[in-house]
């Protein structure tokens, strides 16, 4: 039954995004998409032959098996858009240290596009690994975040060089009951009941953009990551107020238009991207050094132990409400940070 639902869902998406037209040019062949999520179930028919060996962070001995279904839904959408792309599953169930390690692992193992359908309210959580991805010319796509939070667009979607994605419904209308908005939003994509399990959220809108990025990278392998981003945003279908806005960003992703357009290749763009990433990397290293020094000073002044924060991984769907589980958290004197999946 789920297989039939997947076929119906993918057929509907194909019509919305004009994928048949896009596939005449590119199906994503040769592009590896890293999916840092709850794991991926490679037993789903839609994913047959598409899933590469992956890794889990931290190592718990469960492999990349997906007990929650979220990462599998994301992967299914990626290959639904780019059927010849490969999925590199990276199962994440830890804190920000593991999250950064997971992203670096995906980059080191060939990911050319990275899908991050997760989030953290802790500022700068993903800075180190996002810089690393930028230095290695990886297109990073992240879910802007689901409705029901006052945090707005949080990490990693608000990070350097990241394509933050909001969600629209099948008619192309922004859904404030599903998606957050903010100046960081770069693109919008379908995200309302788009999975074979009936889920909604910006997680799945991000997956569609990741698949679109894979199509572009296969069609134009000469393009750098920032050039791929520029092509996706410049060919998006404008929606809402004219120009960029906090709900749709540059517009709704249009993979067919992106792969059939003639890109403006700038040989210097990659160098500028690398240079900016390098400068930010040095700034980040300096900030980390100062933070450690301040932390040692703060700890020497404390009269009682600081609190231990829990990072909460939550899953939200239109059918199942909200659930969550607590994993290892950050040790800080005050505050509470959360990592959200199924955004």
MITIFI-845148 format. One line per 4 residues: number of its first residue (from 1); their letters; for each residue y, z, x of N, C-alpha, C. Coordinates in steps of 0.001 Angstrom, whole numbers, always signed. Each point is the difference from the previous one (the first is absolute). Example, Ala and Ser with C-alpha at 12.3 -4.5 7.8 and 13.67 -1.06 7.14 Angstrom:
BEGIN
1> as> -5690:+7800:+13190:+1190:+0:-890:+1200:+0:+900 ~ +1050:-720:-350:+1190:+60:+820:+1090:+730:-770;
//
This chain:
BEGIN
1> xxxx> -1204:+0:+837:+1204:+0:-837:+1262:+0:+877 ~ -5:+839:+1041:+1168:+67:+885:+226:-1334:+705 ~ -1104:-694:+316:+138:-1306:+647:+700:-988:-927 ~ -361:+25:-1286:+646:-884:-968:+1476:+346:-143;
5> xxxx> +300:+1307:-21:+1398:+427:-80:+780:-469:+1225 ~ -653:+55:+1153:+655:-463:+1228:+313:-1487:-81 ~ -929:-775:-543:+228:-1438:-143:+1169:-283:-929 ~ +51:+740:-1114:+1097:-173:-958:+1327:+382:+646;
9> xxxx> -1:+1135:+708:+1212:+479:+657:+503:-1002:+1032 ~ -910:-518:+817:+392:-940:+1048:+470:-1328:-590 ~ -613:-411:-1102:+436:-1232:-657:+1411:+160:-547 ~ +274:+1183:-551:+1338:+267:-535:+1036:+8:+1121;
13> xxxx> -343:+653:+1113:+911:+32:+1146:+236:-1396:+558 ~ -1067:-791:+37:+120:-1358:+517:+1026:-792:-788 ~ -5:+201:-1325:+977:-687:-831:+1411:+504:+229 ~ +158:+1335:+101:+1325:+587:+204:+618:-435:+1328;
17> xxxx> -830:-94:+1029:+499:-252:+1353:-185:-1445:+461 ~ -532:-855:-879:-236:-1403:+352:-857:-106:+1263 ~ -1077:+791:+28:-827:+53:+1203:-750:-1301:+264 ~ -361:-718:-1050:-696:-1272:+211:+847:-938:+854;
21> xxxx> +1304:+27:-240:+919:-818:+785:+42:+499:+1446 ~ +85:+1320:+157:+45:+586:+1349:-1271:-311:+779 ~ -1155:+60:-679:-1284:-199:+680:-210:-1433:+485 ~ +791:-923:-482:-72:-1366:+525:+499:-51:+1448;
25> xxxx> +786:+1004:+360:+557:+71:+1358:-703:+1057:+841 ~ -264:+1156:-589:-554:+1118:+767:-806:+926:-895 ~ -1107:+503:+557:-785:+1031:-675:-123:+1248:+873 ~ +804:+39:+1053:+3:+1180:+858:-1048:+4:+1086;
29> xxxx> -627:-1133:+276:-1077:-57:+991:+468:+480:+1368 ~ -820:+857:+612:+282:+471:+1349:+935:+1187:+91 ~ +514:+468:-1135:+946:+1121:+8:-723:+1289:-388 ~ +181:+1033:+797:-586:+1312:-278:+1063:+894:-625;
33> xxxx> -333:+567:-1156:+910:+908:-702:-560:+1413:+94 ~ +715:+879:+669:-409:+1392:+82:+369:+742:-1269 ~ -963:+707:-579:+233:+779:-1213:-235:+1467:+338 ~ +1088:+733:+226:-84:+1428:+301:+56:+734:-1329;
37> xxxx> -1140:+555:-413:-96:+490:-1375:-1173:+962:-128 ~ -641:+2:-1166:-1105:+917:-274:-1352:-568:+398 ~ +12:-1126:+704:-1227:-689:+346:-128:-1274:-819 ~ -1046:-751:+241:-245:-1243:-737:-1495:-130:-273;
41> xxxx> -345:-248:-1256:-1385:-228:-407:-298:-1492:+117 ~ -721:-371:+1049:-267:-1427:+209:-1100:-531:-909 ~ -499:+842:-905:-1021:-439:-942:+553:-737:-1203 ~ +1302:+42:-187:+579:-738:-1129:-138:-1500:+246;
45> xxxx> -426:-738:-1014:-188:-1449:+175:+1237:-718:+516 ~ +1167:+420:-447:+1238:-671:+419:+264:+168:+1491 ~ -648:+1005:+621:+231:+275:+1421:-1152:-457:+887 ~ -957:-702:-582:-1177:-430:+758:+406:-828:+1216;
49> xxxx> -419:+456:+1172:+270:-719:+1237:+1412:+132:+528 ~ +825:+791:-673:+1414:+81:+397:+338:+1252:+794 ~ -903:+980:+31:+327:+1303:+581:-593:+147:+1399 ~ +857:+298:+955:-406:+212:+1387:-406:+1460:+221;
53> xxxx> -698:+303:+1086:-255:+1406:+343:+1325:+725:+218 ~ +97:+1214:-510:+1253:+736:+94:-155:+1346:+671 ~ +865:+927:-378:-10:+1332:+599:+523:+1005:-1008 ~ -252:+1283:+266:+523:+1061:-857:+770:+1001:+847;
57> xxxx> +1072:+535:-579:+853:+982:+665:+268:+1158:-955 ~ -403:+1234:+363:-814:+349:+1168:-1450:-426:-193 ~ -784:+54:+1068:-1407:-381:-85:-783:+1117:-680 ~ -494:-299:-1202:-750:+986:-777:-1448:-418:-201;
61> xxxx> -358:-1146:+557:-1373:-467:-124:-300:-739:-1287 ~ +1021:-316:-778:-222:-705:-1273:+299:-1486:+113 ~ +442:-446:+1166:+335:-1401:+171:+1193:-389:-852 ~ +44:-1250:-396:+1137:-481:-799:-348:-83:-1485;
65> xxxx> -1068:+674:-402:-391:+4:-1412:+1128:+563:-855 ~ +265:-656:-1119:+1121:+365:-874:-522:+690:-1255 ~ +192:+1299:-72:-454:+753:-1170:+1027:+24:-1122 ~ +1226:-373:+312:+1081:+56:-989:+317:-1362:-610;
69> xxxx> -355:-1053:+689:+211:-1340:-534:+1372:-590:+246 ~ +924:+818:+475:+1374:-472:+177:+97:-1073:+1084 ~ -533:+291:+1168:+56:-966:+1089:-758:-1274:-322 ~ -1086:+139:-756:-775:-1178:-393:+793:-877:-952;
73> xxxx> +708:+616:-941:+861:-768:-906:+1076:-748:+783 ~ +585:+685:+982:+1028:-630:+837:-584:-1200:+744 ~ -1157:+200:+635:-635:-1081:+762:-363:-1175:-898 ~ -465:+300:-1198:-381:-1053:-947:+1195:-881:-356;
77> xxxx> +1158:+616:-128:+1209:-767:-296:+448:-830:+1198 ~ -131:+555:+1190:+385:-753:+1202:-796:-1299:+83 ~ -1334:+94:-147:-818:-1215:+96:+92:-832:-1272 ~ +443:+608:-1094:+251:-787:-1202:+1126:-988:+217;
81> xxxx> +974:+406:+817:+1125:-878:+339:-341:-879:+1203 ~ -665:+576:+994:-354:-726:+1234:-1519:+45:+178 ~ -735:-871:-699:-1465:+116:-62:-738:-213:+1315 ~ +654:-579:+999:-672:-202:+1285:+477:+974:+1076;
85> xxxx> +842:+940:-380:+425:+1046:+933:-1117:+1029:+152 ~ +59:+775:+1063:-967:+1063:+234:+675:+1358:-174 ~ -761:+948:-527:+494:+1361:-216:-510:+914:+1106 ~ +918:+712:+645:-352:+1009:+999:+228:+1366:-641;
89> xxxx> -1072:+668:-465:+177:+1270:-708:+201:+1173:+949 ~ +1021:+786:-263:+262:+1205:+784:+130:+1149:-994 ~ -1021:+830:-42:-29:+1096:-970:+809:+1178:+525 ~ +942:+445:-809:+888:+1090:+405:-127:+1163:-969;
93> xxxx> -305:+1170:+534:-61:+1199:-839:+593:+1194:+730 ~ +871:-272:+949:+566:+1075:+799:+1496:+107:-112 ~ +606:+657:+982:+1442:+239:-5:+737:-1124:+721 ~ +1259:+235:+309:+819:-1060:+587:-472:-408:+1392;
97> xxxx> -618:+913:+731:-519:-350:+1323:-1090:-1051:-148 ~ -931:+239:-946:-1055:-978:-245:+560:-1293:-577 ~ +1043:+110:-831:+604:-1196:-594:+554:-914:+1082 ~ +706:+568:+955:+537:-805:+1096:-1117:-582:+863;
101> xxxx> -1038:+790:+222:-1135:-491:+783:-714:-1133:-734 ~ -99:+114:-1323:-662:-1030:-806:+752:-1321:+75 ~ +1317:+75:-74:+816:-1216:+68:-121:-649:+1374 ~ +67:+817:+1041:-139:-542:+1360:-1373:-650:+183;
105> xxxx> -1037:+628:-545:-1349:-551:+124:-73:-1374:-658 ~ +583:-122:-1186:-17:-1283:-707:+713:-1079:+814 ~ +1140:+363:+579:+749:-953:+831:-835:-413:+1213 ~ -632:+975:+652:-785:-272:+1204:-1264:-809:-284;
109> xxxx> -431:-19:-1265:-1235:-711:-350:+266:-1277:-792 ~ +1174:-562:+208:+226:-1364:-463:+738:-205:-1298 ~ +489:+1059:-637:+739:-190:-1249:+1288:-770:+260 ~ +212:-1078:-743:+1247:-770:+80:+919:+346:-1160;
113> xxxx> -607:+565:-1036:+732:+535:-1149:-563:+1385:-253 ~ +856:+944:-356:-431:+1373:-225:+478:+461:-1363 ~ -940:+395:-855:+352:+499:-1331:-65:+1524:-20 ~ +1132:+620:-369:+96:+1459:-69:+357:+407:-1425;
117> xxxx> -1013:+162:-828:+218:+445:-1373:-151:+1514:-51 ~ +876:+678:+700:-6:+1451:+114:+1421:+441:+291 ~ +218:+1304:+62:+1354:+452:+265:+73:+1469:+342 ~ +1102:+380:+598:+249:+1387:+366:+1467:+314:-211;
121> xxxx> +275:+1161:-556:+1390:+418:-197:+606:+565:+1275 ~ -835:+197:+1035:+495:+522:+1275:+722:-1107:+756 ~ +1239:+219:+347:+814:-1010:+672:-575:-342:+1373 ~ -89:-1294:+269:-438:-452:+1315:-1486:+107:+253;
125> xxxx> -807:+214:-1049:-1431:+210:+176:-674:-1129:+768 ~ +408:-1226:-273:-696:-1156:+565:+802:-722:+1084 ~ +1080:+591:+467:+900:-713:+911:-710:-533:+1242 ~ -822:+840:+611:-642:-387:+1259:-905:-1213:-187;
129> xxxx> -835:+23:-1031:-945:-1101:-190:+677:-1254:-541 ~ +1079:+151:-761:+736:-1169:-477:+671:-724:+1163 ~ +518:+759:+952:+565:-622:+1202:-1086:-762:+757 ~ -1169:+602:+77:-1118:-630:+704:-386:-1312:-679;
133> xxxx> -53:+9:-1319:-333:-1219:-744:+1051:-1083:+233 ~ +1272:+402:+8:+1080:-966:+230:-99:-604:+1391 ~ -304:+828:+984:-129:-484:+1374:-1148:-998:+143 ~ -994:+98:-897:-1168:-879:+70:+38:-1098:-1062;
137> xxxx> +1189:-245:-549:+215:-1150:-883:-881:+32:-1251 ~ -114:+1156:-613:-789:+158:-1223:+932:+88:-1206 ~ -330:-731:-1059:+746:+105:-1254:-490:+1244:-732 ~ +904:+937:-278:-365:+1248:-672:+553:-8:-1421;
141> xxxx> -902:+181:-960:+363:+25:-1417:-349:+1374:-552 ~ +912:+611:-759:-249:+1339:-529:+442:+113:-1449 ~ -694:+830:-742:+352:+290:-1385:+1287:+812:-40 ~ +943:-422:-837:+1276:+719:-102:-202:+1404:-544;
145> xxxx> -968:+178:-897:-255:+1304:-604:-26:-99:-1515 ~ -815:+840:-613:-125:-24:-1451:+1049:+854:-687 ~ +257:-300:-1259:+921:+792:-805:-536:+1423:-136 ~ +881:+921:-319:-417:+1383:-181:+353:+888:+1168;
149> xxxx> +761:-514:+942:+455:+795:+1138:+1486:-207:+205 ~ +656:+1020:+491:+1430:-97:+300:+242:-365:+1462 ~ -1079:-285:+724:+126:-270:+1433:+576:-1374:+296 ~ -11:-902:-983:+421:-1367:+265:-1015:-701:+880;
153> xxxx> +443:-993:+746:-886:-726:+908:-197:+845:+1257 ~ -1232:+409:+243:-290:+898:+1114:-786:-727:+1093 ~ -319:+753:+1061:-783:-562:+1102:-1409:-369:-490 ~ -552:-1085:+506:+516:-886:+1039:+875:-1145:-513;
157> xxxx> +162:-97:-1329:+721:-1148:-567:+1463:-43:+426 ~ +561:+1142:+392:+1401:+19:+433:+134:-105:+1515 ~ -1090:-395:+671:+5:-72:+1453:+479:-1330:+547 ~ +220:-34:+1303:+508:-1189:+681:-944:-1184:-161;
161> xxxx> +544:-1141:-441:-764:-1239:-60:-1037:-81:-1089 ~ -14:+951:-933:-1028:+41:-1034:+464:-733:-1256 ~ -889:-786:-585:+262:-643:-1283:-358:+986:-1104 ~ +992:+633:-588:-232:+943:-1094:-107:-773:-1307;
165> xxxx> -1042:+293:-791:-303:-801:-1187:+28:+855:-1266 ~ +761:-458:-990:+33:+636:-1319:-926:-764:-943 ~ -176:+524:-1212:-947:-599:-944:+692:-567:-1231 ~ -470:-1171:-431:+441:-609:-1256:-1227:-229:-868;
169> xxxx> +237:-266:-1290:-1124:-295:-884:-294:-1497:-16 ~ -906:-403:-877:-414:-1391:-40:+1093:-971:-375 ~ +1041:+503:-660:+1120:-863:-377:+1089:-25:+1066 ~ -219:+742:+1095:+981:+40:+1076:+1092:+1028:-203;
173> xxxx> -220:+939:-906:+1006:+1026:-281:-278:+1254:+818 ~ +1041:+537:+628:-132:+1251:+745:-395:+1118:-949 ~ -950:+838:+446:-506:+1078:-846:+363:+1360:+593 ~ +1081:+618:-521:+409:+1304:+528:-1008:+1106:-298;
177> xxxx> -920:-251:-946:-1044:+979:-279:-1162:-120:+984 ~ +51:-1009:+847:-1056:-230:+986:+517:+132:+1426 ~ +1200:-529:+246:+500:-140:+1369:+1325:+709:+219 ~ +179:+525:+1202:+1319:+490:+399:+859:-1194:+392;
181> xxxx> +1266:+239:+200:+910:-1024:+492:+831:+593:+1124 ~ +650:-860:+753:+841:+484:+1086:+465:-1147:+866 ~ +1000:+250:+829:+545:-1062:+854:-1005:-523:+1020 ~ -1071:+757:+236:-998:-438:+981:-926:-1083:-551;
185> xxxx> -67:-131:-1324:-910:-979:-604:+355:-1409:+476 ~ -996:-706:+524:+211:-1359:+511:-551:-1062:-934 ~ -1126:+305:-647:-645:-946:-898:-613:+735:-1182 ~ -251:-744:-1065:-736:+515:-1148:-1234:-871:-195;
189> xxxx> -1022:+560:-658:-1222:-755:-282:-680:+630:-1209 ~ -885:-741:-665:-723:+571:-1138:-740:+1272:+394 ~ +151:+1039:-832:-655:+1264:+308:-411:+782:-1229 ~ -49:-656:-1152:-358:+674:-1249:-1353:-518:-479;
193> xxxx> -996:+891:+34:-1365:-329:-424:-495:-1281:+670 ~ +112:-33:+1312:-372:-1207:+748:-1352:+126:+699 ~ -644:+1166:-95:-1284:+183:+670:-1139:-79:-1006 ~ -1208:-194:+515:-1170:-76:-875:-302:+1340:-648;
197> xxxx> +576:+1082:+528:-178:+1328:-591:+1173:+383:-895 ~ +936:-918:-211:+1106:+239:-924:+1136:+819:+562 ~ +63:+150:+1305:+1042:+821:+601:+1335:-726:+92 ~ +1051:+810:+34:+1356:-507:+202:+645:+767:+1142;
201> xxxx> +994:-601:+635:+732:+702:+1040:+500:-932:+1080 ~ +919:+511:+790:+545:-808:+1091:-1018:-214:+1121 ~ -1058:+822:+30:-1093:-231:+950:-532:-1418:-126 ~ -149:-418:-1239:-651:-1279:-270:+984:-1159:+94;
205> xxxx> +1265:+289:-294:+1044:-996:+248:+89:-290:+1497 ~ -92:+1056:+812:+29:-173:+1459:-1171:-851:+473 ~ -1171:+210:-596:-1183:-773:+387:+209:-1490:-234 ~ +671:-339:-1096:+279:-1408:-303:+944:-591:+1045;
209> xxxx> +982:+770:+423:+914:-474:+1043:-734:-122:+1337 ~ -910:+924:+281:-789:-103:+1238:-840:-1272:+2 ~ -604:-314:-1144:-750:-1241:-109:+892:-1208:+202 ~ +1210:+60:-541:+965:-1094:+167:+393:-160:+1465;
213> xxxx> +183:+1131:+685:+325:-48:+1430:-1139:-637:+790 ~ -1243:+276:-406:-1155:-613:+666:+4:-1515:-191 ~ +356:-452:-1194:+98:-1442:-248:+1020:-639:+938 ~ +1153:+657:+147:+1064:-540:+853:-420:+6:+1465;
217> xxxx> -633:+1081:+448:-403:+80:+1411:-1040:-1068:+331 ~ -867:-318:-966:-994:-1047:+235:+644:-1382:-11 ~ +953:-200:-900:+666:-1301:-110:+949:-254:+1161 ~ +612:+1073:+511:+1002:-130:+1061:-292:+1010:+1112;
221> xxxx> -1061:-224:+768:-368:+972:+1043:+1044:+145:+1099 ~ +929:-940:+69:+1038:+71:+1037:+1093:+1004:-335 ~ +45:+461:-1244:+1081:+890:-421:-244:+1433:+450 ~ +1063:+660:+420:-64:+1421:+336:+6:+815:-1289;
225> xxxx> -292:+1282:+119:-3:+876:-1175:+1336:-19:-740 ~ +1145:+142:+692:+1266:-37:-734:+263:-1347:-659 ~ -515:-1076:+583:+165:-1314:-620:-859:-127:-1254 ~ -1183:+596:+17:-840:+24:-1204:+700:+782:-1101;
229> xxxx> +557:+1147:+363:+747:+815:-962:+1166:-791:-571 ~ +726:-687:+871:+1150:-787:-448:-429:-1109:-956 ~ -1127:-645:+290:-480:-1078:-868:-411:+541:-1370 ~ -669:+1134:-21:-412:+601:-1272:+1200:+432:-837;
233> xxxx> +1001:+582:+643:+1160:+484:-758:+926:-1139:-419 ~ +126:-1018:+843:+911:-1105:-321:-559:-931:-1065 ~ -1317:+22:-201:-611:-863:-1014:-365:+758:-1271 ~ +316:+1290:-49:-308:+802:-1193:+821:-475:-1195;
237> xxxx> -561:+193:-1197:+705:-370:-1236:+981:+1106:-368 ~ +1263:-316:+41:+1028:+997:-298:-172:+513:-1426 ~ +144:+1288:-168:-130:+625:-1318:+1037:+1113:-91 ~ +367:+381:-1217:+1032:+1016:-150:+1348:-546:+409;
241> xxxx> +898:+861:+489:+1314:-466:+464:-160:-1024:+1120 ~ +930:-929:+84:-84:-1036:+1025:+42:+613:+1393 ~ -873:-480:+870:-67:+536:+1346:-920:+1208:+79 ~ +24:+668:+1128:-874:+1153:+196:+458:+1173:-852;
245> xxxx> -970:+704:-588:+309:+1174:-809:-1091:+1047:+206 ~ +242:+1259:-402:-942:+1082:+310:-1297:-16:-800 ~ -90:-837:-1027:-1232:-66:-783:-933:-1105:+486 ~ +543:-1184:+206:-809:-1154:+391:+134:-359:+1480;
249> xxxx> +925:+628:+706:+270:-421:+1367:+545:-1411:+2 ~ -594:-863:+807:+416:-1408:+43:-578:-792:-1165 ~ -949:+594:-712:-604:-687:-1132:-1504:+199:-45 ~ -645:-718:-918:-1450:+78:-169:-667:-965:+974;
253> xxxx> -981:+490:+726:-647:-813:+1026:-546:-1299:-599 ~ +164:-1085:+728:-441:-1324:-451:-810:-641:+1130 ~ -1300:+318:+80:-798:-488:+1127:-74:-1518:+88 ~ -36:-674:-1146:-72:-1464:+22:+1250:-597:+640;
257> xxxx> +1143:+512:-383:+1255:-497:+572:+97:+355:+1485 ~ -506:+1182:+352:+80:+442:+1402:-804:-912:+920 ~ -1223:-345:-405:-847:-793:+902:+363:-1482:-12 ~ +710:-446:-1031:+375:-1419:-60:+1414:-257:+500;
261> xxxx> +735:+1061:+317:+1355:-163:+524:-42:-229:+1504 ~ +1017:-658:+504:+113:-218:+1441:+726:+1183:+618 ~ -692:+783:+811:+642:+1188:+579:+975:-369:+1101 ~ +1005:+832:+152:+953:-171:+1104:-510:+831:+1165;
265> xxxx> -717:-650:+900:-609:+722:+1124:+1041:+281:+1073 ~ +154:+1272:+336:+956:+426:+1026:-779:+665:+1121 ~ -113:-674:+1110:-799:+525:+1116:+525:+1332:+498 ~ +1295:+264:-218:+578:+1249:+489:-167:+1166:-947;
269> xxxx> -425:-295:-1245:-87:+1074:-992:-1031:+1045:+391 ~ -1148:-478:+529:-1032:+942:+402:+477:+908:+1115 ~ +755:-569:+949:+516:+814:+1105:+971:+1054:-518 ~ +886:-402:-921:+958:+955:-564:-743:+1113:-725;
273> xxxx> -1017:-393:-785:-834:+977:-720:-630:+979:+983 ~ -591:-547:+1085:-635:+841:+1010:+1020:+911:+664 ~ +1205:-549:+288:+1038:+772:+671:+446:+1169:-865 ~ +232:-275:-1293:+412:+1067:-915:-1091:+1053:-102;
277> xxxx> -1250:-456:-133:-1114:+941:-87:-87:+852:+1260 ~ +233:-629:+1163:-46:+740:+1250:+1085:+1048:+97 ~ +1214:-363:-415:+1114:+955:+7:-312:+1169:-920 ~ -518:-328:-1200:-354:+1063:-933:-1122:+865:+558;
281> xxxx> -917:-644:+744:-1079:+764:+606:+525:+1017:+998 ~ +956:-414:+843:+603:+921:+961:+752:+1114:-714 ~ +716:-382:-1075:+735:+1006:-769:-960:+992:-637 ~ -1132:-535:-502:-988:+874:-621:-615:+959:+1000;
285> xxxx> -282:-503:+1206:-577:+857:+1037:+961:+1115:+381 ~ +1299:-337:+112:+1011:+999:+322:+113:+1031:-1116 ~ -27:-493:-1253:+90:+915:-1140:-1194:+944:-30 ~ -1187:-540:+303:-1201:+832:+9:+86:+1068:+1083;
289> xxxx> +531:-375:+1171:+156:+951:+1096:+953:+1119:-391 ~ +1135:-363:-607:+969:+995:-441:-583:+881:-1093 ~ -810:-625:-892:-614:+767:-1085:-964:+1040:+548 ~ -813:-411:+1005:-945:+953:+584:+726:+1150:+681;
293> xxxx> +1116:-327:+674:+779:+1040:+671:+584:+964:-1021 ~ +526:-552:-1108:+581:+836:-1046:-1082:+848:-667 ~ -1189:-626:-179:-1093:+720:-640:-407:+1211:+827 ~ -73:-179:+1342:-353:+1132:+859:+1046:+1099:-103;
297> xxxx> +1286:-411:-79:+1079:+982:-136:-99:+722:-1329 ~ -235:-765:-1084:-109:+593:-1332:-1159:+978:-66 ~ -1146:-402:+602:-1164:+871:-57:+249:+1298:+750 ~ +783:-55:+1074:+276:+1209:+765:+907:+949:-770;
301> xxxx> +733:-536:-1002:+913:+818:-785:-618:+503:-1293 ~ -1189:-540:-373:-598:+379:-1274:-503:+1439:+45 ~ +165:+707:-1120:-510:+1363:-116:-1273:+41:-825 ~ -335:-1130:-650:-1251:-83:-741:-500:-1444:+70;
305> xxxx> -1292:-213:-207:-551:-1353:+127:+634:-958:-996 ~ +159:-1251:+432:+497:-1028:-902:-1063:-389:-1000 ~ +435:-639:-1092:-938:-416:-1036:-846:-1169:+461 ~ -1155:-143:-593:-876:-1136:+251:+92:-916:-1202;
309> xxxx> +508:-1219:+227:+154:-941:-1093:-1301:-723:-274 ~ -226:-312:-1250:-1125:-838:-389:+521:-1378:-311 ~ -715:-1006:+467:+336:-1365:-388:-945:-381:-1111 ~ +557:-478:-1075:-794:-276:-1182:-163:-1494:-202;
313> xxxx> -1248:-436:-123:-270:-1395:-288:-260:-113:-1487 ~ +860:-733:-702:-93:-79:-1443:-368:-1404:-432 ~ -730:-89:-1100:-315:-1289:-579:+522:-36:-1414 ~ +745:-1049:-337:+571:-147:-1327:-459:-1325:-574;
317> xxxx> -394:-10:-1242:-314:-1260:-655:+381:+91:-1459 ~ +155:-1154:-623:+400:-22:-1402:-1112:+516:-894 ~ -1238:+38:+534:-1102:+455:-834:-376:+1442:+291 ~ +115:+380:+1266:-574:+1277:+379:+986:+1111:+236;
321> xxxx> +1274:-217:-238:+966:+1050:+230:+180:+273:+1468 ~ +12:+1268:+373:+345:+359:+1367:-1004:+998:+542 ~ -469:-261:+1197:-907:+924:+641:+329:+86:+1457 ~ -625:+931:+713:+345:+82:+1405:-957:+877:+767;
325> xxxx> +121:-41:+1302:-782:+872:+852:+847:+370:+1195 ~ -178:+1187:+522:+801:+495:+1108:-746:-238:+1302 ~ +706:-552:+971:-579:-224:+1318:+847:+726:+1026 ~ -397:-70:+1265:+705:+722:+1054:+1479:-325:-5;
329> xxxx> +811:+1015:+135:+1439:-207:-100:+731:+222:+1301 ~ +1308:-84:-81:+855:+210:+1155:+355:+1473:+116 ~ +156:+460:+1213:+410:+1379:+230:+1498:+18:+273 ~ +764:+476:-959:+1449:+72:+168:+467:+1324:-585;
333> xxxx> +1128:+530:+462:+480:+1275:-527:+247:-19:-1495 ~ +569:-1090:-512:+280:-76:-1431:-256:-1413:-478 ~ +12:-159:-1313:-98:-1343:-572:-1408:-348:-423 ~ -109:-1115:-740:-1289:-458:-507:-15:-1511:+50;
337> xxxx> -981:-571:+616:-79:-1456:+84:-1238:-486:-719 ~ +103:-1191:-573:-1117:-553:-738:-287:-1416:+474 ~ -1262:-339:-11:-380:-1388:+205:-589:-498:-1300 ~ +579:-1085:-548:-441:-500:-1291:-676:-1346:+170;
341> xxx> -1174:-120:-626:-647:-1297:-72:-75:-393:-1465 ~ -310:-1248:-274:+128:-585:-1335:+1419:+152:-474 ~ +918:-469:+837:+1412:+125:-303:+376:-976:-1082;
//
